[in-house]
Amino acid sequence: MQPIPTMTRLRVYLHTPRRPRFVVELALVALSYWVYSLIRNAVPERERVAVHRAWQLLDLEKALHIDIEHSVNHAVNGVTWLIVPMNYYYATLHFVVTIGVLVWLFHKHPGRYRAVRTVLFLTTGMALFGYFFYALAPPRLLPGADYIDTVLVHHTWGSMASGDMKNVSNQYAAMPSMHIGWSTWCALAIVLFARPLWAKVLGVLYPIATLFVIVATGNHFVLDAVGGWITLAAAFGVQCLVNGRSAYRFPQYPPDDPRAAPPPPDTKADDGHDGHAPDTPRGKPQREPVEVSSSP
């Protein structure tokens, strides 16, 4: 027997759904986020070029008539009961929901988990290239543009982008927006895999609400969100090449999971193609004719 080539074995491994291991996945998620934070915050801030690019981006949005950031920022900032929850939303929810979806996929969709998780990792990794090669100031740091830093104005906590925490976070890593990339990733998983209608509706609303929040709080331009969607789409493309199919076309359970549906029975002998279907005269065993005597 000839040995199976290494590339063939690797291809089979990547294309076959397998049950994820909790300890391994927990370590991967923790390590990935640590590396992401380390690299993101180590990127040179380059304030001058970041501000210049922000003005260029704003000019492009004006040409496209999508420069809504200033109006939304000022309108929502005047509604305290709304902007304060939005500040906390921006600071926390993208972590909470993303981790929640990962846990849900791990337990309820183990056959799809690794491929869908790979999309999230690729999206986050690709975003680092944007932060390094396209330093961009958020609206709230654009001098003379009259945007409001809502975290500072309303003294809310938790944001890495304002207050005392700004010294440990890169302030000019606005393009692409991972709030949008991660929230859209969550939405796709929820809409495609969740069964309750209310969950699907919340899944659709989540990235829409996130877009409103990142603009209202002065943390992103609309085109930053577009950058997040483009990054996510590119990650899906790479994942399809790696796994041989879309993350959403994997089965819910891997073959070794007891919850997996049994394979359909082999109906080859029952479809008549072998010439001996059991429900046809040819397929049933033939009996010898029996003579019935009519005499008493």
N, C-alpha and C positions, 0 to 999 in steps of 0.2 A: 504493500500500500504506500503510495506516494504521500509525503507530508504536505499538509495544507499550507499554502504560502501565507506569510505573515500578514500581508495586506488584505488577503481574503478573510483571515480570522478577525482582523481589526474591523473590516467592513461589516461582517456578521455581528460582531459585538456592538457596534454603534447602531445598527439597524434593528436590533432585537430588544424589545422592552424587558426590563429587569426590575425586580423589586428593590426600591431604594433602601439603604441602611441608615437608620436614624442618626447614629453617632457620626458616620461619614458625612451625611448631609449637613448636620449641625456644624461640623468643623469647616466644611466648605463654605457655608454661608458666612460664618464668623470671619474666616480668613479672607474671603473675597471682599467683605465690607471693610475690613481693616486695611487691606491693600488699596482699595478704592479711596478711602479717606486719606491715607498716607500720601498717595500720589497726587490726589486732587489738591491737597493743601500744600504740597511741596512745589507745585507749579509756580513759576515766577508770576507775581501779580501784574506787573507791567501796567500800572495805573494809567499812564498817559495814553498809551495805545488802546487800552480798554475803553477809556472815555471817548476817544476819537471814533472808535468803531461803533459805540453806542449811538453817537450822533448820526453816523452813516446809516445805521439800521433804522433809526427813527425817521430819517429822510425817506428811506425806502418804504416804510410803512405809510407815510403820508402820501407818497405817490400811488400806493395801492389802496388808499382810503381805509386802512385798518388800524390807524393810530388812535386806539380807544383808551390807552393806558391812563392818560392824565385825567380824563373825564371820570372813568370808573374809580380811580384812586381817590379823587377828591369827593366824589359823591358818597362812596361807601365809608370813607373816613369820618364823615359827619354823622354816621349812625353807630353810636357806641356799642349798642347791644349786638350789632352785626359784625363790626370789624374786630372786636376783641375775640370772639370765637374763631374768626377767620385766621387771626394771628396764631392761635393754638392749633388750628387745622393745618396751617402751613408748616408748623414746627414739628408736629407729631404724626399726623395721620398717614403720611406716605410710608412711614416705618411700620405702624401698627397694621394697616390694611395689607401691605405687601407680605409681611411675616404671616399674617392670618391666612392669606391665600396660599402661601407656600405650605403651611401646616395642613390646610384643608386638602390640597392636591396630594400631599404625602399620604394621608390616611384614606381618602376617598377615590383617588385616581392615581394609584401607584404606577400603573403602566404608562401614564403620560407624564408623570412628574419630572423625570430626568430631562426629557426633551424640552418641556415648557420652562423648567428651571434654567436650562442652557440658554434659552432666549433672553431671560432676565440677566444672566451673567454677561452675555455678549453685548447687550444694550448698554449695560453699565460700563463695561470695558471700552467700548467704542466712544462713550461720552468723554472719557479721559483725553482722547485725541483732540476733541473739540476744545476742552479746557486748556490744553497745552498750546495748540496752534491758533486758537481764536479767542484770546482773552477778551471778555466783554463785560462792561459795567452794567449792572442792573439799573432800571429807571431811578430808584431811590438814591443812587450815588451819582447821578448825572448833574453836574453843577449848572445852576442857572435854569434848570428845566422845571423847577417848582413841583417836583414829586415829593410825596410824604412818606417817610419811613414810619409806617404805622406801629411797628413794634416799639420804637423809641417814644413816639407820641403817647401811646396808651400804656406804656410801662409793662408790657406783657413779657413773659419769660419763654425760654425754650428755643428761640431761633438762633442758629449758628451764624446768622447773617447780620446781626445787629447787637448793640450793647457790648457787654464785656466779652462775649463769645466771639466777636468778630476778629479778635487777634489770633484765634486758633483756627480760623476758617478762611479759605481763599474767597475774597469778596468779588472777584472778577471771573468766576466760573459760572456764568449764566447761560451759556450756549453750548450744548442743548440743555433744555430743561428736563431733568430726571424726575421731577414731580409729575410731569406729563408722561414721560416714557414709562415710569413705573405704574402710574394709575391706569394708563391705557392697557398695559400688560395685564393688570389685575382685571380690568373690565372684560377683556377678551376671554380670559379663563372662566370668569363667572357667567358671562352670557352664553358661552358654548357648552359648558359642563354642568352648571347648576340647573336643578329641575324646577324649583318654585318660581312662578312668574315674578313675584315681588323681588326675589334675588336678582333676576335678570334686569329688572327695571333699575334697581340700585346700581347694578354693574354699569349700565349705560350712563346713569347720572353722575357716577363718580368722577370720571375724567372731565366731564363738563363743569362740575362744581370746582374741581381742582384748577382748571383754566381760569375760572372767574376769581378764585382766591389768589393765584400767583400774580394776576394783573392788579387786583384791588389792593394788595399789600405792597405794591411797588417793587416786587422782587424779579419780575420777568416781563419782557416784551412778548407780544403775540407771536412774533417770529421765533422766539426761543422755544415756544411750544411746538411750532412747526418743525424745528430742529429735533426736538424730542421724538416726534412721530417718524421723521425720516430715519433717525438712529434705530428706532424699534423695527422699522421695516427692513433695514439692512441686516439687523440681527436675525430676523426671521429667514432672510435669504441664506445667510451663512449656516444657520441651523439646518435648513433643508438640505444643503449640500453635505453637511456632516452626517446627518441621520438618515438621509435618503428619502425623507418625506416630511411633511409639515408636522410640527409638534402636536397639532390638533387632530391628526389622523392616526395617532397611536391608540391602541385599545385601552380601555379603562383599567384593566388588570393585566399584569404579566402572565404568561402561560403557567408559571408555577404557583400562582395565587389560587387558593381554594375557591375564591369567589368568581374566578374566571368561568365564563360560559363554556360548557363542554363543546368540543368540535362537532360539527354536524355529522350525522351518521353517513357512512359510505353507501351512497345510493347507486353506485355504479351497476350493481347487479339487479337493481329494481327499476332501472329506467328503460330497459329493453334494448340498450345498445349492445349487450353481449349476446342478444338473441335468445335469452332464457329468462324473461321476466316472470316472476312467480304468479302473477295474476292473469296470465294468458295461458291458453291451452298448451303452448309450447313449454311454459315454465313449470306447469304442474305435472307431478308424476302421473303417467297414464295407467289406467286400470284395464285389465283384460275384460272384454264384454262378457256379461253373464247371461246365459240363456234362461228365460223364465218359462217354465212348462205351463201350458194352458190346461193340461189334463188334471182331473180331480185326484 
